[in-house]
Amino acid sequence: MCLATVYLSSDEETPVLNEVAFMEIDKDRLNLHTLFGEHKTFTGTLKEIDFEGSKILIDGAEQK
């Protein structure tokens, strides 16, 4: 199983969400769900997904 860590492009050193198992893109909203049932929604643009590094980078993000 491959889980991801989410970072904002404004601070690529500090994760904002760990163990992300599911991501849904709905227009300008990114709905993220962790393996343990935590849910966060961000507005912004999906900038990068690194499958090998298990990293998701969101640009111009704001948590909703």
mmCIF file as gemmi writes it, N, C-alpha and C atoms, coordinates in Angstrom:
data_model
loop_
_atom_site.group_PDB
_atom_site.id
_atom_site.type_symbol
_atom_site.label_atom_id
_atom_site.label_alt_id
_atom_site.label_comp_id
_atom_site.label_asym_id
_atom_site.label_entity_id
_atom_site.label_seq_id
_atom_site.pdbx_PDB_ins_code
_atom_site.Cartn_x
_atom_site.Cartn_y
_atom_site.Cartn_z
_atom_site.occupancy
_atom_site.B_iso_or_equiv
_atom_site.pdbx_formal_charge
_atom_site.auth_seq_id
_atom_site.auth_asym_id
_atom_site.pdbx_PDB_model_num
ATOM 1 N N . MET Axp A 1 ? 0.853 -1.172 0 1 0 ? 1 A 1
ATOM 2 C CA . MET Axp A 1 ? 0 0 0 1 0 ? 1 A 1
ATOM 3 C C . MET Axp A 1 ? 0.899 1.235 0 1 0 ? 1 A 1
ATOM 4 N N . CYS Axp A 2 ? 0.517 2.22 -0.783 1 0 ? 2 A 1
ATOM 5 C CA . CYS Axp A 2 ? 1.318 3.431 -0.899 1 0 ? 2 A 1
ATOM 6 C C . CYS Axp A 2 ? 0.488 4.621 -0.426 1 0 ? 2 A 1
ATOM 7 N N . LEU Axp A 3 ? 0.901 5.219 0.679 1 0 ? 3 A 1
ATOM 8 C CA . LEU Axp A 3 ? 0.212 6.384 1.221 1 0 ? 3 A 1
ATOM 9 C C . LEU Axp A 3 ? 1.075 7.613 0.988 1 0 ? 3 A 1
ATOM 10 N N . ALA Axp A 4 ? 0.429 8.772 0.935 1 0 ? 4 A 1
ATOM 11 C CA . ALA Axp A 4 ? 1.159 9.995 0.6 1 0 ? 4 A 1
ATOM 12 C C . ALA Axp A 4 ? 1.15 10.992 1.747 1 0 ? 4 A 1
ATOM 13 N N . THR Axp A 5 ? 2.09 11.913 1.686 1 0 ? 5 A 1
ATOM 14 C CA . THR Axp A 5 ? 2.169 13.049 2.586 1 0 ? 5 A 1
ATOM 15 C C . THR Axp A 5 ? 1.934 14.303 1.764 1 0 ? 5 A 1
ATOM 16 N N . VAL Axp A 6 ? 1.128 15.22 2.287 1 0 ? 6 A 1
ATOM 17 C CA . VAL Axp A 6 ? 0.771 16.436 1.565 1 0 ? 6 A 1
ATOM 18 C C . VAL Axp A 6 ? 1.56 17.62 2.117 1 0 ? 6 A 1
ATOM 19 N N . TYR Axp A 7 ? 2.087 18.421 1.185 1 0 ? 7 A 1
ATOM 20 C CA . TYR Axp A 7 ? 2.826 19.637 1.521 1 0 ? 7 A 1
ATOM 21 C C . TYR Axp A 7 ? 2.244 20.786 0.71 1 0 ? 7 A 1
ATOM 22 N N . LEU Axp A 8 ? 2.392 21.996 1.233 1 0 ? 8 A 1
ATOM 23 C CA . LEU Axp A 8 ? 2.027 23.195 0.492 1 0 ? 8 A 1
ATOM 24 C C . LEU Axp A 8 ? 3.281 23.731 -0.163 1 0 ? 8 A 1
ATOM 25 N N . SER Axp A 9 ? 3.155 24.266 -1.37 1 0 ? 9 A 1
ATOM 26 C CA . SER Axp A 9 ? 4.328 24.756 -2.098 1 0 ? 9 A 1
ATOM 27 C C . SER Axp A 9 ? 4.988 25.926 -1.376 1 0 ? 9 A 1
ATOM 28 N N . SER Axp A 10 ? 4.253 26.614 -0.522 1 0 ? 10 A 1
ATOM 29 C CA . SER Axp A 10 ? 4.825 27.735 0.228 1 0 ? 10 A 1
ATOM 30 C C . SER Axp A 10 ? 5.75 27.261 1.359 1 0 ? 10 A 1
ATOM 31 N N . ASP Axp A 11 ? 5.631 25.976 1.754 1 0 ? 11 A 1
ATOM 32 C CA . ASP Axp A 11 ? 6.476 25.412 2.808 1 0 ? 11 A 1
ATOM 33 C C . ASP Axp A 11 ? 6.615 23.911 2.568 1 0 ? 11 A 1
ATOM 34 N N . GLU Axp A 12 ? 7.54 23.545 1.71 1 0 ? 12 A 1
ATOM 35 C CA . GLU Axp A 12 ? 7.699 22.143 1.328 1 0 ? 12 A 1
ATOM 36 C C . GLU Axp A 12 ? 8.373 21.293 2.392 1 0 ? 12 A 1
ATOM 37 N N . GLU Axp A 13 ? 8.742 21.887 3.512 1 0 ? 13 A 1
ATOM 38 C CA . GLU Axp A 13 ? 9.407 21.154 4.589 1 0 ? 13 A 1
ATOM 39 C C . GLU Axp A 13 ? 8.43 20.634 5.641 1 0 ? 13 A 1
ATOM 40 N N . THR Axp A 14 ? 7.262 21.272 5.757 1 0 ? 14 A 1
ATOM 41 C CA . THR Axp A 14 ? 6.313 20.937 6.813 1 0 ? 14 A 1
ATOM 42 C C . THR Axp A 14 ? 5.079 20.249 6.232 1 0 ? 14 A 1
ATOM 43 N N . PRO Axp A 15 ? 4.857 18.99 6.566 1 0 ? 15 A 1
ATOM 44 C CA . PRO Axp A 15 ? 3.67 18.298 6.056 1 0 ? 15 A 1
ATOM 45 C C . PRO Axp A 15 ? 2.392 18.859 6.675 1 0 ? 15 A 1
ATOM 46 N N . VAL Axp A 16 ? 1.33 18.927 5.877 1 0 ? 16 A 1
ATOM 47 C CA . VAL Axp A 16 ? 0.031 19.381 6.388 1 0 ? 16 A 1
ATOM 48 C C . VAL Axp A 16 ? -0.919 18.212 6.616 1 0 ? 16 A 1
ATOM 49 N N . LEU Axp A 17 ? -0.603 17.064 6.024 1 0 ? 17 A 1
ATOM 50 C CA . LEU Axp A 17 ? -1.428 15.873 6.219 1 0 ? 17 A 1
ATOM 51 C C . LEU Axp A 17 ? -0.607 14.642 5.853 1 0 ? 17 A 1
ATOM 52 N N . ASN Axp A 18 ? -0.64 13.649 6.731 1 0 ? 18 A 1
ATOM 53 C CA . ASN Axp A 18 ? 0.104 12.402 6.524 1 0 ? 18 A 1
ATOM 54 C C . ASN Axp A 18 ? -0.845 11.237 6.27 1 0 ? 18 A 1
ATOM 55 N N . GLU Axp A 19 ? -0.312 10.167 5.73 1 0 ? 19 A 1
ATOM 56 C CA . GLU Axp A 19 ? -1.053 8.917 5.518 1 0 ? 19 A 1
ATOM 57 C C . GLU Axp A 19 ? -2.283 9.102 4.625 1 0 ? 19 A 1
ATOM 58 N N . VAL Axp A 20 ? -2.167 9.951 3.589 1 0 ? 20 A 1
ATOM 59 C CA . VAL Axp A 20 ? -3.292 10.196 2.685 1 0 ? 20 A 1
ATOM 60 C C . VAL Axp A 20 ? -3.488 8.981 1.78 1 0 ? 20 A 1
ATOM 61 N N . ALA Axp A 21 ? -4.709 8.46 1.801 1 0 ? 21 A 1
ATOM 62 C CA . ALA Axp A 21 ? -5.04 7.274 1.031 1 0 ? 21 A 1
ATOM 63 C C . ALA Axp A 21 ? -5.943 7.586 -0.168 1 0 ? 21 A 1
ATOM 64 N N . PHE Axp A 22 ? -6.631 8.743 -0.121 1 0 ? 22 A 1
ATOM 65 C CA . PHE Axp A 22 ? -7.594 9.07 -1.167 1 0 ? 22 A 1
ATOM 66 C C . PHE Axp A 22 ? -7.629 10.576 -1.374 1 0 ? 22 A 1
ATOM 67 N N . MET Axp A 23 ? -7.672 10.993 -2.643 1 0 ? 23 A 1
ATOM 68 C CA . MET Axp A 23 ? -7.793 12.411 -2.969 1 0 ? 23 A 1
ATOM 69 C C . MET Axp A 23 ? -8.848 12.558 -4.056 1 0 ? 23 A 1
ATOM 70 N N . GLU Axp A 24 ? -9.769 13.488 -3.837 1 0 ? 24 A 1
ATOM 71 C CA . GLU Axp A 24 ? -10.802 13.802 -4.815 1 0 ? 24 A 1
ATOM 72 C C . GLU Axp A 24 ? -10.625 15.252 -5.236 1 0 ? 24 A 1
ATOM 73 N N . ILE Axp A 25 ? -10.64 15.502 -6.537 1 0 ? 25 A 1
ATOM 74 C CA . ILE Axp A 25 ? -10.513 16.86 -7.062 1 0 ? 25 A 1
ATOM 75 C C . ILE Axp A 25 ? -11.887 17.296 -7.548 1 0 ? 25 A 1
ATOM 76 N N . ASP Axp A 26 ? -12.381 18.382 -6.97 1 0 ? 26 A 1
ATOM 77 C CA . ASP Axp A 26 ? -13.69 18.916 -7.321 1 0 ? 26 A 1
ATOM 78 C C . ASP Axp A 26 ? -13.523 20.4 -7.631 1 0 ? 26 A 1
ATOM 79 N N . LYS Axp A 27 ? -13.319 20.69 -8.924 1 0 ? 27 A 1
ATOM 80 C CA . LYS Axp A 27 ? -13.057 22.056 -9.399 1 0 ? 27 A 1
ATOM 81 C C . LYS Axp A 27 ? -11.822 22.609 -8.706 1 0 ? 27 A 1
ATOM 82 N N . ASP Axp A 28 ? -11.969 23.604 -7.821 1 0 ? 28 A 1
ATOM 83 C CA . ASP Axp A 28 ? -10.801 24.194 -7.161 1 0 ? 28 A 1
ATOM 84 C C . ASP Axp A 28 ? -10.584 23.618 -5.763 1 0 ? 28 A 1
ATOM 85 N N . ARG Axp A 29 ? -11.291 22.564 -5.422 1 0 ? 29 A 1
ATOM 86 C CA . ARG Axp A 29 ? -11.16 21.948 -4.092 1 0 ? 29 A 1
ATOM 87 C C . ARG Axp A 29 ? -10.473 20.592 -4.193 1 0 ? 29 A 1
ATOM 88 N N . LEU Axp A 30 ? -9.557 20.368 -3.268 1 0 ? 30 A 1
ATOM 89 C CA . LEU Axp A 30 ? -8.89 19.08 -3.149 1 0 ? 30 A 1
ATOM 90 C C . LEU Axp A 30 ? -9.333 18.47 -1.831 1 0 ? 30 A 1
ATOM 91 N N . ASN Axp A 31 ? -10.095 17.396 -1.895 1 0 ? 31 A 1
ATOM 92 C CA . ASN Axp A 31 ? -10.595 16.708 -0.712 1 0 ? 31 A 1
ATOM 93 C C . ASN Axp A 31 ? -9.682 15.532 -0.43 1 0 ? 31 A 1
ATOM 94 N N . LEU Axp A 32 ? -9.034 15.54 0.731 1 0 ? 32 A 1
ATOM 95 C CA . LEU Axp A 32 ? -8.055 14.528 1.082 1 0 ? 32 A 1
ATOM 96 C C . LEU Axp A 32 ? -8.529 13.722 2.278 1 0 ? 32 A 1
ATOM 97 N N . HIS Axp A 33 ? -8.354 12.408 2.204 1 0 ? 33 A 1
ATOM 98 C CA . HIS Axp A 33 ? -8.778 11.504 3.267 1 0 ? 33 A 1
ATOM 99 C C . HIS Axp A 33 ? -7.6 10.62 3.656 1 0 ? 33 A 1
ATOM 100 N N . THR Axp A 34 ? -7.382 10.483 4.953 1 0 ? 34 A 1
ATOM 101 C CA . THR Axp A 34 ? -6.289 9.643 5.425 1 0 ? 34 A 1
ATOM 102 C C . THR Axp A 34 ? -6.767 8.212 5.654 1 0 ? 34 A 1
ATOM 103 N N . LEU Axp A 35 ? -5.83 7.351 5.85 1 0 ? 35 A 1
ATOM 104 C CA . LEU Axp A 35 ? -6.108 5.954 6.141 1 0 ? 35 A 1
ATOM 105 C C . LEU Axp A 35 ? -6.917 5.809 7.429 1 0 ? 35 A 1
ATOM 106 N N . PHE Axp A 36 ? -6.762 6.769 8.336 1 0 ? 36 A 1
ATOM 107 C CA . PHE Axp A 36 ? -7.406 6.695 9.646 1 0 ? 36 A 1
ATOM 108 C C . PHE Axp A 36 ? -8.687 7.517 9.74 1 0 ? 36 A 1
ATOM 109 N N . GLY Axp A 37 ? -9.213 7.971 8.595 1 0 ? 37 A 1
ATOM 110 C CA . GLY Axp A 37 ? -10.502 8.653 8.564 1 0 ? 37 A 1
ATOM 111 C C . GLY Axp A 37 ? -10.458 10.163 8.722 1 0 ? 37 A 1
ATOM 112 N N . GLU Axp A 38 ? -9.277 10.739 8.857 1 0 ? 38 A 1
ATOM 113 C CA . GLU Axp A 38 ? -9.173 12.198 8.922 1 0 ? 38 A 1
ATOM 114 C C . GLU Axp A 38 ? -9.45 12.765 7.532 1 0 ? 38 A 1
ATOM 115 N N . HIS Axp A 39 ? -10.081 13.93 7.496 1 0 ? 39 A 1
ATOM 116 C CA . HIS Axp A 39 ? -10.464 14.546 6.227 1 0 ? 39 A 1
ATOM 117 C C . HIS Axp A 39 ? -10.096 16.027 6.267 1 0 ? 39 A 1
ATOM 118 N N . LYS Axp A 40 ? -9.452 16.508 5.214 1 0 ? 40 A 1
ATOM 119 C CA . LYS Axp A 40 ? -9.16 17.943 5.061 1 0 ? 40 A 1
ATOM 120 C C . LYS Axp A 40 ? -9.459 18.338 3.622 1 0 ? 40 A 1
ATOM 121 N N . THR Axp A 41 ? -9.944 19.563 3.467 1 0 ? 41 A 1
ATOM 122 C CA . THR Axp A 41 ? -10.227 20.117 2.149 1 0 ? 41 A 1
ATOM 123 C C . THR Axp A 41 ? -9.382 21.373 1.963 1 0 ? 41 A 1
ATOM 124 N N . PHE Axp A 42 ? -8.751 21.476 0.815 1 0 ? 42 A 1
ATOM 125 C CA . PHE Axp A 42 ? -7.93 22.628 0.467 1 0 ? 42 A 1
ATOM 126 C C . PHE Axp A 42 ? -8.433 23.212 -0.843 1 0 ? 42 A 1
ATOM 127 N N . THR Axp A 43 ? -8.336 24.533 -0.986 1 0 ? 43 A 1
ATOM 128 C CA . THR Axp A 43 ? -8.503 25.14 -2.298 1 0 ? 43 A 1
ATOM 129 C C . THR Axp A 43 ? -7.1 25.432 -2.794 1 0 ? 43 A 1
ATOM 130 N N . GLY Axp A 44 ? -6.902 25.302 -4.06 1 0 ? 44 A 1
ATOM 131 C CA . GLY Axp A 44 ? -5.59 25.513 -4.647 1 0 ? 44 A 1
ATOM 132 C C . GLY Axp A 44 ? -5.435 24.645 -5.878 1 0 ? 44 A 1
ATOM 133 N N . THR Axp A 45 ? -4.211 24.544 -6.334 1 0 ? 45 A 1
ATOM 134 C CA . THR Axp A 45 ? -3.908 23.797 -7.547 1 0 ? 45 A 1
ATOM 135 C C . THR Axp A 45 ? -2.972 22.654 -7.221 1 0 ? 45 A 1
ATOM 136 N N . LEU Axp A 46 ? -3.294 21.503 -7.724 1 0 ? 46 A 1
ATOM 137 C CA . LEU Axp A 46 ? -2.414 20.361 -7.576 1 0 ? 46 A 1
ATOM 138 C C . LEU Axp A 46 ? -1.18 20.619 -8.427 1 0 ? 46 A 1
ATOM 139 N N . LYS Axp A 47 ? -0.037 20.767 -7.771 1 0 ? 47 A 1
ATOM 140 C CA . LYS Axp A 47 ? 1.187 21.126 -8.484 1 0 ? 47 A 1
ATOM 141 C C . LYS Axp A 47 ? 1.994 19.892 -8.876 1 0 ? 47 A 1
ATOM 142 N N . GLU Axp A 48 ? 2.065 18.917 -7.975 1 0 ? 48 A 1
ATOM 143 C CA . GLU Axp A 48 ? 2.942 17.774 -8.239 1 0 ? 48 A 1
ATOM 144 C C . GLU Axp A 48 ? 2.505 16.571 -7.408 1 0 ? 48 A 1
ATOM 145 N N . ILE Axp A 49 ? 2.6 15.39 -8.013 1 0 ? 49 A 1
ATOM 146 C CA . ILE Axp A 49 ? 2.45 14.137 -7.287 1 0 ? 49 A 1
ATOM 147 C C . ILE Axp A 49 ? 3.696 13.316 -7.568 1 0 ? 49 A 1
ATOM 148 N N . ASP Axp A 50 ? 4.4 12.972 -6.517 1 0 ? 50 A 1
ATOM 149 C CA . ASP Axp A 50 ? 5.599 12.151 -6.62 1 0 ? 50 A 1
ATOM 150 C C . ASP Axp A 50 ? 5.229 10.766 -6.089 1 0 ? 50 A 1
ATOM 151 N N . PHE Axp A 51 ? 4.928 9.84 -6.992 1 0 ? 51 A 1
ATOM 152 C CA . PHE Axp A 51 ? 4.501 8.508 -6.584 1 0 ? 51 A 1
ATOM 153 C C . PHE Axp A 51 ? 5.626 7.743 -5.893 1 0 ? 51 A 1
ATOM 154 N N . GLU Axp A 52 ? 6.827 7.895 -6.373 1 0 ? 52 A 1
ATOM 155 C CA . GLU Axp A 52 ? 7.959 7.186 -5.786 1 0 ? 52 A 1
ATOM 156 C C . GLU Axp A 52 ? 8.273 7.726 -4.381 1 0 ? 52 A 1
ATOM 157 N N . GLY Axp A 53 ? 8.157 9.028 -4.215 1 0 ? 53 A 1
ATOM 158 C CA . GLY Axp A 53 ? 8.445 9.657 -2.925 1 0 ? 53 A 1
ATOM 159 C C . GLY Axp A 53 ? 7.226 9.794 -2.033 1 0 ? 53 A 1
ATOM 160 N N . SER Axp A 54 ? 6.061 9.358 -2.511 1 0 ? 54 A 1
ATOM 161 C CA . SER Axp A 54 ? 4.797 9.433 -1.753 1 0 ? 54 A 1
ATOM 162 C C . SER Axp A 54 ? 4.507 10.854 -1.275 1 0 ? 54 A 1
ATOM 163 N N . LYS Axp A 55 ? 4.619 11.813 -2.208 1 0 ? 55 A 1
ATOM 164 C CA . LYS Axp A 55 ? 4.474 13.224 -1.872 1 0 ? 55 A 1
ATOM 165 C C . LYS Axp A 55 ? 3.473 13.897 -2.805 1 0 ? 55 A 1
ATOM 166 N N . ILE Axp A 56 ? 2.569 14.694 -2.211 1 0 ? 56 A 1
ATOM 167 C CA . ILE Axp A 56 ? 1.619 15.513 -2.962 1 0 ? 56 A 1
ATOM 168 C C . ILE Axp A 56 ? 1.931 16.964 -2.632 1 0 ? 56 A 1
ATOM 169 N N . LEU Axp A 57 ? 2.074 17.791 -3.654 1 0 ? 57 A 1
ATOM 170 C CA . LEU Axp A 57 ? 2.388 19.202 -3.466 1 0 ? 57 A 1
ATOM 171 C C . LEU Axp A 57 ? 1.232 20.046 -4.009 1 0 ? 57 A 1
ATOM 172 N N . ILE Axp A 58 ? 0.711 20.933 -3.158 1 0 ? 58 A 1
ATOM 173 C CA . ILE Axp A 58 ? -0.415 21.792 -3.54 1 0 ? 58 A 1
ATOM 174 C C . ILE Axp A 58 ? 0.077 23.226 -3.6 1 0 ? 58 A 1
ATOM 175 N N . ASP Axp A 59 ? -0.252 23.927 -4.687 1 0 ? 59 A 1
ATOM 176 C CA . ASP Axp A 59 ? 0.174 25.308 -4.903 1 0 ? 59 A 1
ATOM 177 C C . ASP Axp A 59 ? -0.964 26.266 -4.569 1 0 ? 59 A 1
ATOM 178 N N . GLY Axp A 60 ? -0.646 27.376 -3.928 1 0 ? 60 A 1
ATOM 179 C CA . GLY Axp A 60 ? -1.631 28.412 -3.612 1 0 ? 60 A 1
ATOM 180 C C . GLY Axp A 60 ? -2.747 27.906 -2.724 1 0 ? 60 A 1
ATOM 181 N N . ALA Axp A 61 ? -2.431 26.987 -1.826 1 0 ? 61 A 1
ATOM 182 C CA . ALA Axp A 61 ? -3.455 26.306 -1.05 1 0 ? 61 A 1
ATOM 183 C C . ALA Axp A 61 ? -3.92 27.108 0.158 1 0 ? 61 A 1
ATOM 184 N N . GLU Axp A 62 ? -5.189 26.894 0.445 1 0 ? 62 A 1
ATOM 185 C CA . GLU Axp A 62 ? -5.815 27.438 1.627 1 0 ? 62 A 1
ATOM 186 C C . GLU Axp A 62 ? -6.723 26.344 2.176 1 0 ? 62 A 1
ATOM 187 N N . GLN Axp A 63 ? -6.592 26.056 3.463 1 0 ? 63 A 1
ATOM 188 C CA . GLN Axp A 63 ? -7.422 25 4.044 1 0 ? 63 A 1
ATOM 189 C C . GLN Axp A 63 ? -8.819 25.515 4.269 1 0 ? 63 A 1
ATOM 190 N N . LYS Axp A 64 ? -9.803 24.709 3.907 1 0 ? 64 A 1
ATOM 191 C CA . LYS Axp A 64 ? -11.228 25.054 4.088 1 0 ? 64 A 1
ATOM 192 C C . LYS Axp A 64 ? -11.815 24.27 5.226 1 0 ? 64 A 1
